[in-house]
Amino acid sequence: MGVVWVAALTAMAVGSVRVARHRADAAADLAALGGAARVAEGRAAACGAAEIVAVKAGGRLSACGVKGRVVEVTVTVVLQVPIARDALRVSSRARAGPVEVEGVS
């Protein structure tokens, strides 16, 4: 019976980590897009918008950089897993900016 419990807890932990990874990916993508929408207003406005979007998507903005018109962000999602002693942090990076038209016919 103990083996069944361990297997169930492990399955729940793996599922939780996969959900957190998807949440971090989505939050990073949305935060980068939100920042890119405000990049014309400057770095502070772009990273501020990215932070708001990341929090609303269930994450935390860990890093934000602006280079030209491209915004690159790192978003972290914290989760508590039953078999882990400490909280786990799952991070994801994304970047957004204008599409270059070179080579497009």
Protein Blocks (a to p, Z undefined) as FASTA:
>chain_A
ZZmmmmmmmmmmmmmmmmmmmmmmmmmmmmmmmmmmmmmnojklmmmmmmmmmmmnopac
fbdcdehjaccdddddddddfkbmbdcddddddddddddfehiZZ
